[in-house]
């Protein structure tokens, strides 16, 4: 929750003191980071969390080995892509630094979730918030400050993980660890990559498309509207991670368990989205210029998007547990292609329709599809 709050604070401060272009730059860096983080989530985080022996030293080492391999690979891809896009060193270093921190923070969070060190991820997020708040007393938030802060927190978490592994005791009956454990099942690995790519079309492609084709003012409003509700997503991800561990131990009646989660996530996300909406409606007219404030209908659409996203998460747990990637991936592909087509059509026809509405339609289609799959019992491939 604190890291999500920091992202919203950064977006607010950049728009307040630096302008729309800085918000778009940060938004693009965040979108690139989230794209590659989705691969981390599907390849290693969720499978690790669904393992019954996830707390053993062998499984932790295998989890970290895969994570660091992905970190190096994705960092190289981000460095190459941003080097040729952004004109100055400060700008093209923002995305790699942000990604490195977020990747390590997610690894950090999943690793320590059920240990006595569960408070450490919260502490790191609090440090990020404190750094941004303290910077206002000096020169404000700058791209250089963000880069240095992200790299320092990344290094801090890396050191803590190294110390944790050195002092973690192994059980006498543990098997020999295999650093390529997560890559052995090539079929599941392929399915997980397809899952990330299909989710990319719905979750991230609309932002890249809007940033490339629409004016900076339109893009910044979209990024601001999304950032308002990011605490809802972080809250659901935290609850989801706990429920994944519960689902891993359930042999029978998993579908009944997920039905209850579907309803629980709707309630949680509705309450949290309503609070975020109230804060935004009160705060934005005070701190932003009129042209930078998202319209009320945009905020309502994003509240709906987060509710649809949240209840979809519960169903995905069961689909991954039962290797039902085909149904999940096809649902994301249809939703994502539909949203991208609507955004392009809006641009060509010069329609006066909120871009947030098109994204909401895609997420609503996905949530309804998942509802039919699990709640109505259309479960088998």
N, C-alpha and C positions, 0 to 999 in steps of 0.2 A: 504493500500500500504506500509506503513512504517513497519508494523509488518512482512509482507512478505519479505521486504528488510532486516530486522533483521535476519530472518531465513536463508536467503542466506549468510549474513555476518557471521553468526555462522558457517555454513557449511564450508565456505572459511577459517575462522580462525582455526577451528579444524583440517582441513586437512593441513594447513600451519604449525601449531605449535604442533599438537598432532598426526597426522597420520590417516591412513585409518580406523583403528579400532574405533577411536573416532567419525569419520564421520558416520560409520555404526551404532554405538550406538545411536547417535543423530537421525539418519534416522529412526531407529526402534522405538525410543521413539516418534518421530513425526508421524510415520505411525500408531502406537497404538492410539495416541491422535486423529488423523483424523478419525480413524474407529469409535470411540465413539462419536466424534463430528458430524458424519454423522447421527447418531441416534438423536442427539439434533436438527439437522437441519430439519429432516423429521417429528419428533414428535411434536416439539413445535415452532421452529423459523418460518418456512414457513407458517404453519396454523395461527400463531399469526399475521404475516405480511399481510395475506390475509383477516383478519377480518376488517370490516368497522368501528367498535368501538374500535380499538386497543389503542386509546389514553385515554380511560376512566380509572379511578383509579381501578375499579373493574377488568377490563380485564388485566391491568398491574399486579395486585396482583396475579391473577390466572396464568398468564404467568410466573411470578417469582417463584411461589409455585411449579409449575411443573418443572421448570428449576433446582431449588435447590434439589428436589427429585432425578432427573436424575443425578445431579452432585455427590451427595453422593453415589448413586448406582454404577455409573461408576468408581468413585474413588476407591471404595472397590474392584471392579473387576480388575482394573489396578494394584493396590497394591499387590493383591494376585498373579496375573500372573507374574509381574516383580520380586517379592521377590524370586521366585524359579528359575528365569532365569539368573539374573545378580549376580555375586559373591560378590560384595561389596555394602555397604549401599549407597555410592555416586552414583553408577550406577543405582540401582533399584529405587532411589528416583527421578531420572531425569524425567521419563515418567509421574508419578503422578503430579509432579510440573508443567511440561510443559502443561499437559492436563488441570489442574485446571486453569491456566492462560488463555489458549486459549478458554476454555468453558466460563469463566466469561467474557472474552473480546468480544466474539460473542454476549452473552446476553447483555452486555454493549452497543455494537454497535447498535443492533436492537432496544433496549429500547430508546436510545437517538437520533435515526436517524432523526426524524422530530421535535425535541424539540430545545429549545435555547441552550441546552448543547451538541449539535452535535459535537463540537470540542473536547470533552473530550476523546473519543477513539483515536483520532489522537494524542492528548497530551501524552497518555499512551504509544503509540507506539514510539513516539519521545523519551520518557524517556528510553525505552528499547534500542533504537539505541545509545543514548548518553552514557548509561552505558557500552555497549560493546565497543564503541570507546574509552571511558576513561580508560577502563581496559587495553588497550594496553600500556598505560604509566606505568603500574605497572607490574603485573604478567601475563598479557594476559588473554585469555578466557579459563576458566576451567569448568569442570562439576559442581564443588561446586559453582562457581560464577553464573552459569546459574540457578541452583536450587534456590539459595537465591534471585536472581533477579525476577524469575517467581513468587515465593511465595510472595514477597513484592508487586509486581504489582497486583497480585490476591487480596491481602488484601486491597490494595488501592481502587480497583474497587468495592469490596464488601462494603466498608464503604460508598463510594459515592452513591451506589444504595440504601443503608439503609437510608441515609439522604434524598435522592430524594423521597422515598416512604412516609417518615414521613411528609414532607412538601407539598406533592402533594395534591391538593384540589380535592374533589369528587363532582360531579354534584348532584343536589338534586333529580333527577329522576333515579339515578343509582340503579340497583338491588343489592341484597345481594351477596357478593362474595362467590365463591365455589372453595376451593383449589384443588378439584379433577375434575375441569371442563374439563381439557384436556384429562382425562381418562374415561369420561362418554361414549363416542361413541366408544364402543369396536371394532366394525367392522373397522372403520377408523384407530383406533390405531393399529390394527393387520396389516392392509394394509401398514401403515407407517413403521412399523418394518420390514415387508417383503421388502419394498422399500430400507431400509438401508442395509439389508442383501444382496439383489441382487446387489446393487451398490458396496458393499464391494468386490464382486468377480472381478469387473473390475477396481475399483479405487485403492484398497489397497492390495488385495491378491497377485498381481504380485510382489510387493516389499517384502512382507513377504516370498514368495516362493523363490525369488532370494537370499534374505539374509540367508535363511536356507540351500540352496542347492548349491549356487555358491560361488566362492572365494570372499574374502573381497574387493579385488580390483575391481572386476566386480560390486559388490553391491554399492561401494562408487561412481563409475562413474555414475551409474543409479540415485543415490540420488542427485548427483551434477547436472546432466543434468535436472532433474525435478526442482530442486531449482532455476535454472536460470530463469525459466518461471513462478514461483509462483506469481510474481507481476501481471501477466496477469490474473491469476485466482482470485486474490484479487480484481482487478479492475472490472472484470465481476461480481463477487459476490456483490460488492457495487452497480453497476448499476442495477443488478438483483433485489436487495432488494428494490430499488426505483420503478422499473417497477412492482414488485409484488403489491405494494400499489396502483399503477394506475390500474392494472388489477382487483383488488378487487372491484373497483367502477364501472367497466364496466359490464353492464347487457347484451347488445347485441353486436354483431360484435367482440367478444373476439378473434375469430380465425383470423380475419383480423389484429387485433392488434398484435397478436403473430407472424404472418407472417412478419410484419415489424421488430419485434424484432429479428427474426431469421437472417434477412439480416444485421441488425445493429450490432449484436454481432459478425458476421463474419468479418465485416469491422474493428471493434474496436480491436478484438483479433488478426487479421492479422497485423495491424499496431503495436500494443504493442509487439507481438511476434517477429516481425522483429527487433524492437529496442533492445529487450533482446538478440536476436541472434547476432546482431552486437557487443554488449557489450561483450558477452561471447567469440566471435571469437577473439576480440582484447585483452581481459584481461587474458584469461586462459593461453595462451602460455608464458605470462610474469611471472605469479605468481605460476603456478603449474609445477611439474615435468611431463615429457612426459607421463609416465604411468598413471597419474591421470587425464589427460585432456580428456574429452569426444570427440569422433570423430565428424567431421562436420555432417556426416549423422545422428548421434545420436541427435544432436541439431536440425537438420531439422525435424526429426521425432517428437521430443517433441514440436516443434513449431506447427506442424500439429495436435498433440494430443490436445494442448490447444485450437486451433481453433475449433476442433470437440466438445470438452467439452463445449466451450462457447456457440455455437449455440444450443447445446442440452439443456442447461439451460433454454432457452426461451420457448422451447416446454414443458418442465416439469412443468412450471408454470400453463399452461392451463390444462395439464393432472391432476394435483393435484386439481385444482379448480373444475374440473368436475368429480373428484373421479374415474379417469380412471387408476387405479393402475395396473390392470391386464396387459394391453398392455405395460406400462412403465417397470414393473418388469420383464416381460418375455424378453424384449429387453436387459435389463442389464444382466439377467442370461445367455442368449445365448452368448453375447459378452464376459462376464467374463469367462465362461467355455471354450470358444474358445481360449482366451489368455492363460489361465492356461495350457490347453492341449498343445499349441504350445511351451510354455516354458519348459514343461516336455519333449516333443519330442526333442527339441533342445539339452537338457542335455543328453538324452539317445543316440541320434545319433551323438553327437559331431559336430553339424552343425556350420559353421562359419557365422552365421547370427546375426545381431544386435538385442539384446533383446528389444530395444526401438521400433524396427520395428513391433514386435509381438503386443506390447501394442497399437501402432498406428493403426494396423489393427482392433483391437477390438473397438476402439473409432470411427474409420471411419464407421464401420458397424452400430454402434449406431446412429451416425449422419445421415446416409443415411436412416435408419429406421424411425427416427423422421421426416426427410424431407418428406417421403412418407405419414406419418400420418397427418401432418398439412399442409404442402405446397401443396401437391397433393390431399388433401381432404379426405384421408382414416382415418377419425377421429373417427367414432363410434366403440364401442366395438363389 
